[in-house]
Amino acid sequence: LAEQISGSEELFVAEMNAKCKELGMNDTHFSNCTGLPKAEQFSCAKDVAKMFSELLKHEEYFSFSRIWMDKIEHDGGRITEISNTNKLIRHYAYATGLKTGSTGKAKFCISATAKKDDVELIAVIMAAPDYKARFADAQILLNYGYANCRLYEDQEMPMLQAMEVRDGVESSVQLQYAGGFSYLGLGGEDFSSIEKKLLLPETMQAPVTEGEKAGVLRYELNGKALGEVDILTAGSVE
């Protein structure tokens, strides 16, 4: 795969490390394309979680990761039966994936994902003493998450007024949100106390291009910033 995509393993590994920087995986470095033990190759649980958070965006992956057993039919009628190495798919009701792995140095590892009531969690286990321990520890972490995490989703984002435009052929431009907002809280936060703050300038200077960032909608709870949603122009003004 590395040679087909990039021409050589070395070039592909360089792309892997560039992707790590893009995803904010600051404690990860690859030296080969397989992840098998090699000098100057390392990672951490937080970075592995970031990597698989990116994978969660690709729905097609889960059409494979949720399969427990399957059969491969060969020419001549021979059949090979295969089973998922992630035992949680069979034994944990909310499991959706993702990846197991083990080497002599890394011991037994798993990145386990689950989904319950629209809350997706990732549990990363490294260096478990055996394969049973990695599944048990992952299940403990996921159960802890579902017992303590609460999801806030904004169903009533503030209505956006048209933005005044200076020196334009039109006097204003419509605005739109780049997307919705959700926040996963750990503990007993009172979501009814969340404040929404529209941070927008009074005017914009022409020319204005469609999709240009005009400001943000910021969410705060007891003075703590929870996150932001970009506010974009919905049209252009010459």
Number of C-alpha atoms within 10 A of each C-alpha: 10 16 11 9 10 14 11 12 18 15 14 19 19 17 15 17 17 13 13 19 14 10 14 12 20 14 14 18 19 21 19 19 15 11 14 15 15 11 8 10 13 13 14 14 17 14 18 19 19 15 16 17 16 10 14 17 9 9 9 10 14 14 10 13 17 17 15 15 11 11 10 10 11 9 6 6 8 8 11 10 9 11 11 18 16 24 16 23 21 14 11 13 11 18 24 24 26 24 15 19 16 16 12 9 9 14 15 21 24 27 22 27 25 23 16 11 9 8 13 19 22 25 22 23 22 18 17 18 12 12 19 11 15 23 24 13 17 22 20 12 17 23 15 11 19 17 11 12 18 18 15 14 13 13 9 7 12 12 9 12 11 15 18 18 20 16 13 17 11 13 15 20 21 15 22 18 21 15 9 13 18 15 15 14 16 13 11 9 13 10 15 8 10 17 15 15 13 15 13 14 10 8 15 18 12 18 13 20 15 14 16 15 18 18 18 18 18 17 21 16 15 11 9 10 12 17 13 18 17 17 22 20 22 17 15 17 19 12
